[in-house]
Amino acid sequence: MNRADILVDIKNLTKLFPVGQGVFGKTSLFVHAVKDFNLTIQRGESVGLVGESGCGKTTTGKLLTRLLDPTSGSIEFYTGGEATDIATLKGRDLKEFRHRAQMIFQDPYESLNPRIKIYGAVAEGLIVQSVTSRKDRQDRVKELLEVVGLAPAETFMSRYPHELSGGQRQRVAIARALAVEPAFVVADEPTSMLDVSIRAGMMRLMLDLSEQMGVTYLYITHDLAVARYMCDRIAVMYGGRIVEIGQTEELLRNPRHPYTKALISAVPVPNPRVKREAADIKGRVTKPINPPPRCVFYERCPIANKICEENDHPPLENKGDGQHAACYLV
Amino acid sequence: MSTSKNVLEVKDLTMHYETSEGPVHAVDGMTFSLARGESLGLVGESGCGKSSVAISLLKLLPDNARILRGEIRLNSIDLVPLDEAGIRQYRWRNIAMIFQAAMNSLNPVHNVESQIVEAIRQHMPELSGEEIRKRVDDLFEMVGLEPQFKKQYPHEYSGGMRQRAVIAMALSCDPDVIIADEPTTALDVIVQDALLKEMRAIQEKLNMAMIYISHDISVIAEVSDRVGVMYAGRLVEVASTDAIFHEPLHPYTIALMSAFPSIEGDKTELSSLPGEPPDLLNPPSGCRFHPRCPFATERCKREVPEFKEHAPDHFAACWYPGGSS
């Protein structure tokens, strides 16, 4: 990987959430939401973060946009060859950073203030960016709304969020995120609440925008089929860690980690002629509260043995063709 | 279509919600049948009326909903004219429902076993206490719940387990027809996969008819013998699952099929439909799909296409099936 092409370099990122509160406000129990997370994202790339609910994918997204503070680890953000660790940014610097990284959320019904008209929702980002002339702002909002397919823009600017459909609202949320011209966008299940006939258009739009505006995505989804369409690479998360990462098609065709295999075989296929094999997996997802140091997937793994029980969680290792998996046995 | 092998026959079912802004035309002229032991998938986008069909079939209607016309024949008995006392004899015993939000179907203050016992006692008063206990044990086994969870409360269950408990409850009185409304939508993919396989196995084993409602065509492909596609309150196409997926006739079905991403096969371009699903307060004239249809003509704007058989057991409501002119 050419270092000049790196946008974000994440090292050992960890987020622990305390569970409950003791009488004296101290607790020794922590949910290990994100643990020793390592990932390098290249400029213009779209990386999918895939996993079941509770695996830590949304927490990761919020850490990378600093909507949450990391417990430890670094998030190096590159601008013109210069790296800044944004994990510990505060005050003015953090505000600056927010111009460069944006997050789009799953629920278009909750991500817009119901009392602010569409114009205001999108223009807010421009004010932050010190686009001071009213005329300039108006032109830019119009342009942004048209880019996301809300045309003619004039008919949308003076409306309130409740007057728009779910798909239209999600388009406004995208326009709003793009208003600050971010280099990096974390999209957290942006299409999962939209209807199928609308969803494909939204996916297309996000891909086009990444090409036109050079936006780099971290695309969070539980849906591998959606990730296949949106992402150059896919990272599979389990128990707060990446257990496998690789090029999208390669990972789907030839998964190495037993969890990835189970996940892929559980995905229903829109073709009744295809007969799938049953997913080989035991038990269910549990909250990683002070988990033992061994492999996070140990309890559910169909192939786990003594090695997995007695050693620490395995490191992500190259298993061929640049595909990395965290498993001693594959 | 009207043969004794059908456990359910629905004719011209039409249901409106009365709102302050006028009637919402949620279900309009639905006609379909369900054979004993058959699984029918009902697919459509949000607001297309698929859940309204479900609650109409059980007559679990909110106060502002009215069935305006049509028949719902369950084992030849028309449920539409029945009052609440009349329908109660059949609800649960002959036709039962699994809802999407499992937590709302379970009572939080009673343990799961006692809720199932209560459901059986109410609807099958002829059974003895011993027979009921035996039945509950069988149900737990059938839906894959360990016996040690019987005395636990719903909040102690995971999402998947709750949904299993709700399925056990729906199966408790051995219904002829079970209606499942998005039962796995809130679940993770691995849990969903296990549940889909079990539901299908149970349905086949008990030779029970099932209507499986979902917005997800890949789930529908897994569980259905036949598929009905709904758009804007109307059934636009019904055919065998294979025909729906491989030889769809209605332009909406065709669009739906090519808008859905898959992890299987070659990666193909996804197509998207222009516009948005219509507002059912004010549905479009003629064919309700015409404003979004690439093949629509003047005729489609004026005349409602007849729901008719274009190939053996393949029904569609379209003037230009398959986009033919």
Interface residues (C-beta under 8 A of the other chain):
Chain A: E52 S53 S165 G167 Q168 D195 V196 S197 I198 R199 A200 G201 M203 R204 H222 D223 L224 A225 V226 R228 Y229 E249 L252 A262 L263 I264 S265 A266 V267 P268 V269 P270 N271 P272 R273 V274 A278 A279 I281 R284 V285
Chain B: E45 S46 S158 G160 D188 V189 I190 V191 Q192 D193 A194 L196 K197 H215 D216 I217 S218 V219 A221 E222 S224 T241 D242 F245 H246 A255 L256 M257 A259 F260 P261 S262 I263 E264 G265 K267 L270 S271 S272 L273 E276 P277 R292
